[in-house]
Amino acid sequence: MGSGFQSSRREKYGNVFKTHLLGRPLIRVTGAENVRKILMGEHHLVSTEWPRSTRMLLGPNTVSNSIGDIHRNKRKVYSKIFSHEALESYLPKIQLVIQDTLRAWSSHPEAINVYQEAQKLTFRMAIRVLLGFSIPEEDLGHLFEVYQQFVENVFSLPVDLPFSGYRRGIQARQTLQKGLEKALRDKLQCPQGKDYADALDILIESSKEQGKEMTMQELKDGTLELIFAAYATTASASTSLIMQLLKHPAVLEKLREELRAHGILHGGSCPCEGSLQLDTLSSLRYLDCVIKEVMRLFTPISGGYRTVLQTFELDGFQIPKGWSVMYSIRDTHDTAPVFKDVNVFDPDRFSQARSEDKDGRFHYLPFGGGVRTCLGKHLAKLFLKVLAVELACTSRFELATRTFPRITLVPILHPVDGLSVKFFGLDSNQNKILPETEAMLSATV
């Protein structure tokens, strides 16, 4: 796995080498110590850098586009959104959304494209759980289609010409914000009696505590960023999780054994809505290992970009002020000396007995690091854990094609032609499995 081109360049030039991106000089960086210096150098050695199109499409009021004190203050607010207390209140709602989705997948007469459906699932989770919007299903479907067009053009060239990707992204943003503004006004004018505070509630309340009312534009930008944070990378990781459970039925069975041992799986019955607790999920050590291994071997994004604020030395090379630096997460995982047989899917490498990741946290960084560590990482891991538990408890599935699809890394990791899978509920008569097909089955998304 990984880019053969970049691997060959790294083998030829080492862990720090010069290349170009969109006509600009770029330093590509691999290796735990090198990446650590980049990530821990935020605000004094380097500064976050997003392509102009991304900055414009996401909006100026977002955490990703802010720097300095503004960035620090925004992170404090978002840390409340993804705190332990907040996640605990989201958990029953996340479980319900996943259960409803799996029932729909299992009742579908034909195979489904898991990657496409995972995108719909994570979008629905963001809308229903994080934002607390009660958008009608038909409107939600239309909003999803527009959002896909928006995401597809977030990293386009910033060329504002008719029919350009950037123009399509701008048009999608405008349409999205109209729909989001209507949902926001409905929510603000007619607050519903919910039994939990969603992420948007926390965002609004935190702003009030600071003596500032958020403008409608700030609310729309914040809403769009929350969806963006929960959507594409989580859909990518969800698809990778299902694919690996299909490929490795022994991993699935070991996961089921752990769920039985903790009283979660009872002879094929599923955990009831709201029955899962954060503490219970945290106690599932093998489940944690499975999620970690998915994120190690199939990190959704390849890395991140920074602008050099002042010339500094890295691995014996001078990195000039004003240049761009790209730190590679995937290459760092692939070359980390702490991991054995790096191309093998082996969750037990993260077990207490082996703990291959114990020596240096920058060998393993699927969510980045430093002051710009992914704010939604705990939400993403929670979502993946609930998905794995529900899959193991409620479904069987089989690959609907002769071979597994090829994987592409751009713009995020995903199957080139999707992942075609047929799902069966555990109580279905179709689940009478012949021994020769048992190896191709597993419980999942």
FIKETI-733684 format. One record per residue (C-alpha): x, y, z; residue in three letters. Coordinates in steps of 0.25 Angstrom, whole numbers, plus 5000, padded with zeros to 4 digits. Each point is the difference from the previous one (the first is absolute). Layout:
// residues N
XYZALA;...
END
This chain:
// residues 445
500050005000MET;500450144998GLY;500550094989SER;501149924992GLY;500550134994PHE;500250075013GLN;500649875006SER;501050004989SER;500350155002ARG;500249975015ARG;500949884997GLU;500950094990LYS;500150135008TYR;499749965014GLY;499050055011ASN;500150154996VAL;500050044985PHE;499650114991LYS;498849994990THR;499050094995HIS;498550025002LEU;499250094990LEU;501250064995GLY;500550045014ARG;501349945007PRO;499649905011LEU;500749925010ILE;499549865003ARG;500349945014VAL;499949865005THR;500549945014GLY;499550025014ALA;501150105004GLU;499950084988ASN;498450005001VAL;500150035015ARG;500850134997LYS;499050054990ILE;498849975008LEU;500650065013MET;500550124992GLY;498650064998GLU;500050155002HIS;501550025000HIS;500749914990LEU;498849974991VAL;498550054998SER;498949924995THR;499750014985GLU;498849964992TRP;499850024985PRO;499350134997ARG;498849924994SER;499949935014THR;500150135008ARG;498950064991MET;499149895000LEU;500049965015LEU;499950155004GLY;500850105008PRO;499449975013ASN;500449865002THR;501049935009VAL;500949954988SER;500150144995ASN;500450075013SER;501350035006ILE;500650055013GLY;499150045011ASP;498849994992ILE;500349854997HIS;500349975014ARG;498750065005ASN;499249924989LYS;500749875004ARG;499650025015LYS;498550014995VAL;500249884991TYR;500649925011SER;498750015007LYS;499349954988ILE;500849875000PHE;500249995015SER;499749875007HIS;498750055006GLU;499650054986ALA;500349874993LEU;499349925011GLU;498750084996SER;500249984985TYR;500349855002LEU;498549955001PRO;499750094987LYS;501149944993ILE;499749865003GLN;498550034995LEU;500550064987VAL;500949884998ILE;499049895003GLN;498950074991ASP;501150004989THR;500449855002LEU;498549965000ARG;499850074986ALA;501349944995TRP;499649865004SER;498650014994SER;500550054987HIS;499849894990PRO;501350034992GLU;501450035004ALA;500350145004ILE;501250094997ASN;500650015014VAL;500850124998TYR;498850084994GLN;499149955011GLU;501150035011ALA;500050154995GLN;498550015001LYS;500149945014LEU;501150095005THR;499250124994PHE;498849965007ARG;500749985013MET;500650154999ALA;498650054997ILE;499149935009ARG;501049985012VAL;501050115000LEU;499150114995LEU;498749955005GLY;499350044987PHE;498649944997SER;500150014985ILE;499049924992PRO;500649874993GLU;499750054986GLU;500750145003ASP;501149925007LEU;500349924988GLY;500150134991HIS;500950065010LEU;500949885000PHE;500150014985GLU;500450155001VAL;501049975011TYR;500749894992GLN;500250104988GLN;500550105011PHE;501049905006VAL;500549954986GLU;500550144997ASN;500550055013VAL;501449974995PHE;499850054986SER;500950104993LEU;499650145004PRO;499650044986VAL;498750075000ASP;499549974986LEU;498749944995PRO;499949855001PHE;501350005009SER;500049915012GLY;500250135009TYR;498850064994ARG;499249875002ARG;500550005014GLY;499650155002ILE;498649974995GLN;499849885009ALA;500450085012ARG;499050104997GLN;498949904998THR;500549935013LEU;500050125008GLN;498550044996LYS;499649865005GLY;500850015012LEU;499550145003GLU;498549955000LYS;500449885009ALA;500750105009LEU;498850105001ARG;499049885002ASP;500949955012LYS;500250145006LEU;498650044999GLN;499449875004CYS;500949935010PRO;499749865001GLN;499949925014GLY;501249924998LYS;500649915011ASP;501450044996TYR;500850134996ALA;500549984985ASP;501350064995ALA;499350124994LEU;499450035014ASP;501349995006ILE;500650094990LEU;498950115002ILE;500149995015GLU;501550015000SER;499950134992SER;499050065009LYS;500949965012GLU;501150094994GLN;499050114999GLY;499849994985LYS;498849964991GLU;500449924988MET;499550074987THR;499249914990MET;501350004991GLN;500849955011GLU;499049895003LEU;499949964986LYS;501549994999ASP;500149925013GLY;498949914996THR;500749974987LEU;501349975007GLU;499349905009LEU;499549924989ILE;501350014993PHE;500749955012ALA;499149885002ALA;499849964985TYR;501049964990ALA;501149945009THR;499149925009THR;499349954987ALA;501449954995SER;500349945013ALA;498749935001SER;500249944986THR;501449955004SER;499449945012LEU;499049924993ILE;501049964989MET;501049945011GLN;498949935007LEU;499649934987LEU;501549974997LYS;500349955014HIS;498849925006PRO;500949955011ALA;500150155005VAL;498550014999LEU;499849875008GLU;501050045011LYS;499250135001LEU;498749935002ARG;500749925011GLU;500450125007GLU;498650054999LEU;499449875006ARG;501050015011ALA;499550145004HIS;498549964999GLY;499850084987ILE;499749894990LEU;499049905005HIS;499849894990GLY;499850094988GLY;499150115007SER;500450144998CYS;500350105011PRO;498850095002CYS;499950144997GLU;500850085010GLY;500549885007SER;501550034996LEU;500850095010GLN;501350074998LEU;500649925011ASP;499649874994THR;500650034987LEU;501350055006SER;500149865007SER;499949934987LEU;501549994997ARG;500049914988TYR;499050104994LEU;500950115002ASP;501249924994CYS;499149984987VAL;499750154999ILE;501450045002LYS;500549904989GLU;499050054990VAL;500550145003MET;501449964999ARG;500049934987LEU;498850074993PHE;500250155005THR;498950084993PRO;500950124997ILE;501549994995SER;500550125009GLY;499950155002GLY;500650134994TYR;500750115007ARG;500750134996THR;501450035006VAL;500050125008LEU;501550005003GLN;501249924994THR;500349885008PHE;500849874999GLU;499349874998LEU;500849874999ASP;501350074996GLY;499350094989PHE;499650155001GLN;498550024998ILE;499950144994PRO;499050115005LYS;498850014992GLY;500049864994TRP;498949895002SER;500249885008VAL;499249874998MET;500149905012TYR;499649864996SER;499249925009ILE;499949874991ARG;501550004997ASP;500350025015THR;499149885004HIS;500749924988ASP;501450025005THR;499850015015ALA;501149905006PRO;499149975011VAL;499049924991PHE;500349864995LYS;499449954987ASP;499450144997VAL;499249954988ASN;499349905008VAL;498650025007PHE;500349965014ASP;499250065011PRO;500849935011ASP;501250094997ARG;499350105009PHE;499749905011SER;500650015014GLN;500949894998ALA;500650064988ARG;499850155000SER;500750034987GLU;499650145001ASP;500650035014LYS;501350064996ASP;499750144995GLY;498650054997ARG;500450064987PHE;500249874994HIS;498549985000TYR;499250134996LEU;498849974992PRO;499450135006PHE;501250094999GLY;500650065013GLY;500450135007GLY;499050115002VAL;499349974987ARG;499749855004THR;498749964993CYS;498950065010LEU;499049894996GLY;500949885002LYS;499349955012HIS;498650014993LEU;500649924988ALA;500549895008LYS;498749995008LEU;499250004987PHE;500949884995LEU;499949935013LYS;498550005000VAL;500049964985LEU;500949885003ALA;499249965012VAL;498650014992GLU;500649934988LEU;500649885008ALA;498649995008CYS;499050024989THR;500549974986SER;500749904991ARG;500550054987PHE;500849954988GLU;500850064989LEU;499150014987ALA;501250004990THR;501049904997ARG;501250085005THR;500150125009PHE;500150144994PRO;501350084997ARG;500250115010ILE;500350144997THR;500650115009LEU;499550124994VAL;499450095005PRO;499749905012ILE;500249855000LEU;498949934994HIS;499749884991PRO;500150054985VAL;498649934996ASP;499450005014GLY;499949875008LEU;498849914996SER;499549925012VAL;498749925003LYS;499550015014PHE;499149905008PHE;499450025013GLY;500449905010LEU;498549955001ASP;499949984985SER;499849864994ASN;501050054990GLN;501149985011ASN;500149854999LYS;501450004996ILE;500849894993LEU;501349965006PRO;500750044987GLU;499550145000THR;500250035015GLU;501450064997ALA;499350114991MET;499050045011LEU;500150095011SER;499250105009ALA;500150144997THR;499550144996VAL;
END
